[in-house]
Amino acid sequence: MKLVIQRVSSASVKVDNVIVGEIDNGLMVLVGFGVNDTTREVDFLARKLVKLRVFADESGRMNRSVKDISGKLLLVPQFTLYGKIKKNRPSFHKALNPEDATKLFDYFVEKCGEEIEVETGEFGAYMEVSLLNDGPVTILLEKDFSEDD
């Protein structure tokens, strides 16, 4: 499972010219699932995401989480995070199939939603994502427990 996390002042997702998810201060997160991913990776990264301290405290240090600042998450499914490029055209054979990835995405939204308010993009749709990156701060997080064995 891979996350591209961006600290934002605002972010939104449109599908067919209609906003389907929108936040102000918080984290906009591109979410991708690989062929080995299970709920174990989701549980691990959901806990990590809501505790990730990338917001400034009184001293200006990144010491607060999105939960600490009463921010929100905008979670956007993004299978292309598993694109591999050998020549000029990406291959997505390491991305989880859409049916299983949709289930894991929904589960990830549910797990994050237990801790913080969540907005989402639309799985399988053509989306227009807009954001105002704050900082900029961009963090990559990934976990594949099958590689730990």
N, C-alpha and C positions, 0 to 999 in steps of 0.2 A: 504494500500500500504506500502510495506517495502523496504528500501534501505540499503544495506551493502556497505559502502563507504570506499575505501582504497586509501590513498595518495600513488602514485606510481612514481618511476623513469622511469619505462617502463611497458607496459602490452600489451598482444595480445590475440586474440582468433583465434583458428584454427577449421575449419570444413572440414572433409575428407582430412586432412593434408595440407589444403590451408588456409593461413591467411586471415580472413574476416574482421578483425578490429585490429588496432594497434595504440598505442600512446606512446609518451615519457612522459615527466613530465605532471602530471595531476591526474585525479581521475578515478579509475576503480570501477564501481558501479554494484553490483548485484541488479536486480530489480524484485520484486515479487508483484503480485496483488491478493487481496482477493476477496471473493464473493460479498462484499458490495462496492467495489471500483468503482468510476466514474471519469469523467474528473475533478471533483472538487479536489480530492486528488492529481491527476496528476499536476494540475496547482499549487497547494500549494507546493508540494515537488520539482517541477522543479524550482520554484523561490528560494526555500530554498537551493537547491543543488548548483546553480551557485553563490550564495552569501556566502556559507559556508566558513568561514575563518580558514583554516587549514594549510596554507603555511606561512613560516617564513617571517617576515619583516626584516629591517636592524638590529633590536635589537635581532633577533632570536625568537621573540614571534609569535605564530600562529595568524596572523593578516591580512593575504591576502587570497583572494579567488582564485579559479582556473582561473577565468576571469582576475583578477588582474595580474597574472603571465603569461598570454597568454598561459595557459595550455589547455589541451583537456580533453574530457570525453570519456571513453569507457564504454558503457552501455550494460550489459549482462542480458538477460531475465533469471529468475531463479524461477520457480514455487515452488521449494522445500523449499523456505523461509517460506512457509505456511504449512510445514510438522508438524504434531502433533504426539507425541510418547506417547502412553499409555503402550504398551508392548515393543516389540523389533523391530517392523516394522512400519515405519511412515505411517500416513494416510494424504492424501492431500485434504480432502473434503472441507477445508476452502479456497483452492486456486480457483481463478476464472477460468472458463472454457477456453480452449485454443483459441477459436474464439474471445471472448470478450477481453481476455488478450492480444492477438496480436494487436487488435485495440488500446487498451490503451497504449501498449508499443510503437507502431508507433506514437501515439499522444505525448507521453512523449519525444521521440526522437525529434519530430518536435518542441515542446515547448523549450526544452533545446537548440536545434539548432538555435533558434532565438537569443540566447545570446552568444553561444560559439560553437567551432567546436566539432562535435560528431562522434565517430566511434561506431559500434555496433557488438554484436554477432548475431547469427541467431536464431530466435524464433523457437522452436520445434526441433532443430537439436542437435545432440550429439556434444558438444564443448569441446575443450581442452583449458583451460584458463591458461595463464602464466603471472606472474607479479613479479616485484621487488618492494616490499612494502617499502616505504620511511618513516622511523621513528622507528618502524612501527606506522602508524596512521590508525586506523580503527574506524569508527563511524557508529552507527546504527540510522537510521531515519525511523519513521513510522507515518502514519496518517490514521485514519478511522473516517470520519466525522459522520458515523452512530452511533458510540459509544458516540459522544458528545451530542446527543439528550436526 
